[in-house]
Amino acid sequence: MSEIPAGHRPSNDLRTDLPHSARIWNYWLGGKDNYPADREAGDIVERMIPGIIDSARADRAFLTRVVRYLVAEEGIRQFLDIGTGLPTADNTHEVAQRFAPESRVVYVDNDPLVLVHARALLVSSPEGVCDYIDADVRDTRRLLDAAAATLDFSRPTALMLLGILNHIVDDEEARSIVLELLDALPSGSFLAIGHPTAEVHGEAMHESMREVMRRGGTPIVARSARELEVFFDGLELLEPGVVSCSRWRPEPTPFGEPPEVSQFCGVGRKP
């Protein structure tokens, strides 16, 4: 991984006394990189939304399926994964390099705990590249300039925004960020979004988010399928459109369509 310039290194203050979305997610996925504040907040959300752990798992399974599809079916060999979160099983580079070892992946996050674990765990195959950038998604220019040291933006690239746009609560700002990032990518690139919604659990989702914010958590918002579709304006939205993560091209089973979860997703191709 590239060394991060001293001026861009994160603070050593992990603020473990406050809940953090990446660590709450890690807790729901059975990880160990979380603290009492994260577990307490995660338990409260689970009581309000009993299926939230299923949502976390469905989101992770979606990542695996979409990366596999983009590599195996679309020939994508470059990934810009923003809002990486804490490393767990089947990270983007592991899935991509399983099918194409030469794949190049750049992760972006601005949480100091994520940085510590990323340096230790996100190890590329010898044929490919795996890098990590400490940056905020709002700082699109610096983010893209840093990523260009690893990725060739003249070649199709997959932009992965899973669980990050929900922390940009202003719709116009979120849309502007997506447009700026996509503008740097050539035709044939892809956008993948994963985002919490209130369409499954209704007001309980909004209330759970307010409760996490009351405890000092990062601002967060749920969006509807229609609101998420706006991010794909100008792109070719792949079938089956914006749907529950559990229902985006799921593995065939004899048990019919999987139940909806409160994490929706979509994938689009840049013409």
N, C-alpha and C positions, 0 to 999 in steps of 0.2 A: 504494500500500500504506500501511497505517497505520504511523505511527512507533511504535516499541517503547519503553515507558517505561524510563528509565535503570535503574531497579531490576531490570528483567527482561532486560536485554541480556546476551548470552552473553559468556563469557570469550573473549579474543582468542587464548588458547592452543589451537591446533587439534590438539595432540598428534599431529603427523604422524609421530612415531616409532612409534606404535602403529597396528595395523590397525583400520579402522573399516568397519562393514558397508555404509554408504551409499557409501563410496569404493570398496570392493571390488566392489560391485554396479555402480558406474560403470565400473570397469575391465573387468568382464565384458561390459558393453554397448558397449565400444569408446570410452568417454569419456576425457577428458584430466584430469579433476579428481580425481586420485589420486596417491599417493606410493609410494616404494619399499616401505614396510612393507605397504601395501595390496596392491600387485602381488605381492609375495612370498607373502603369505597366500593371495591369490587363486589363484596358480599351484599352491600346495600342495593347496588344496581341489580344483582341477581335476584334478590327478594322482590324487587319491583318488576323485573322482567325475567321470569324463570328460564326463558330460552336463550339468554344472552351468551352462555358458554357455547351453545350450538352455533350461534352467530359467529363467534370468534373462530370456531373450528371450520365453519363453512367458508369464511373469508380466506382462511389459510389454504383450504382445499382449492378454492377458486384460483388463488395465486399459482398453485402447482399446475392446474389444468390450463390456464391461459398462457403461462410461460411455455409449457410443453407444446401447445398449439402454435404459438408464434414461432418457435424454433423449428418444429418438425413440419408444419404445414405452410408457413409463410416465409421461412428462410431467414428470419430475424437473427442477427448475431450480436446486436448491441442493445443494452438495457440501461435506462436511466431511472433508477428506483428512488423516489423522493418520499421521505417519511418512512424510512427503513424500519424503525422500531428495533426491539432487541432481537438478536439472532436466535432462531429456533430451528426446528427440523425443516428441511426443504426450503432453504432460502433461495432467492431468485437465481443467484449464480450457480447454486448446486443443481437446480432443475435444468437450467439452460445448458450447463456444461456436461450434464449427463447425456444429453442428446447431441450437443455440438461443443466439444471441449475447447474450441477456439473462441467461444463467446466471450465478449467483453462486457463487464457490468460495473456501473458506478452507483454506489449507494450515497444518499444524502440524508443527513439528519442533523439536528443541533442540540441533542440531549447528551450531556457529558457521560452518563452511564452507557448509553448506546455506543458512543465513541470508544470507550474502554473495551467493551465486548467485541465491537467490530474489528478492532485492531488484532484481537487475539483469535477470533473465530472465523472471520470471513476470508478464507484462504482459497485462492484460485487454483484451477488445474494448471499444469505447466504450460499447456498450449494457449490458455486464455489469460485474461486479466481481470482482477477484482480490485476496485479502488473504493475509497471512502472519502467523502467531503463533508466537513463540518460547516454547514450553512443553513440559513433559513429559507424556506420556499419563497418567501416574499422578496428575497434578494436575488431575483432571477438572473440578472446580468452577471453577477459574480459567480453564481452557481454554474451557469452555462460556460463561462470562461474557464472555470476550474475543470469542469467535466470534459471540455474539449481537449485537455491534455491526454485523456485516455480514449475518448470516443471520437470517431470521425463523423461529424455531422453532415457530411455529404452523402452518407450511406443511411438507409432506413434504420430507424431506432425505435424501440418500444419505450414509451414514457409511462411509468408505473406510478399511479397516485392512489395508493390503497391506504385508507384511513388517515389522510392528511387534509383533504379539502374541507372536511367537517370541522377543522380547527380554524378555518378562514370563515368567520361567521357572516361577513358582508358578502352578499351575492355578487355584486359588481366587482369587488376586489378579487374574489375567487375566480370569476370568469376571466378577468384581465390576466391573472397569473397563468391560467391554462392557455390562453391565446398567445402570451409571450413565449411560453415554453414550446408550444407547437410551432410557432413561427420560425424557431431555430432548426426545426427538423424538416427533412426533405419529403417529397412525395413517396408513399409506400411505408411511411412510419405509422405507428399505432399508439393509441391512447387507451390505457386501462384504468378504470376508476372503481374503487370500492368505498362505500359511504353508508353510514347508518341512516335509517329511515324510521319514521313513526307510522308508516302505513300498515305495519303488522301489529304493533302493540299500542298504537294511539298515544294518548296523553301520558301514559306511563313512561314512554321513552323520553318525552320532553321533561317530565318531572325528574327522572333519574339524572338527566344531564344537568338540570338546575342544581340538584343535590350535590353532584360532584364539584360543580363550580363553587357552590357555597363553602365547600371544604377546601377551597384553594386550588382546585384543578384547573387545567387549561381550558379557556373558553371553547365551547363545542356546540354544534348545531346539527339537527337532523334535517334531511331534505327528502322531498317526495320524488317518485320516479320521473314525473314531468320536470321538476326542477333539475334533476340530474341529466335529463336528456338535453338540456340547454348547453351543457358542456361539450356535447358532441355535434353541435351545429356546425355545418361545413364539412363534417366527416361522414364517411360511410359507416353507419352504425351496424355492426355485425349482428346476425341473428343469435339469440332470440331477443335482442334489444336490451333495455334496462330492466333487469329482473333481480329477484332474490339471488344471492351468491350461490345458494344451494341448487338453483335451477339454471345456471349458465352452463350448458353443455355437460350435464352430469354424467357420470359413469352409468351405463345401463345396469339396472337391477330388476329382479322379478317382483319388486314391491311397488312399482308405479312411481309417479312423480314425487320427489322429496318434498317435505313440508317447507313452507316459506320461513326465512329467518329475517331478522331486522337489520340485516346488512345487504344492501342492494349493490349491483355492479353493472358495468357495461364496457364494451370494447369497440373502438372505432378506428377506421383506416383513413389516413390522410390521402386524399386524391392526388 
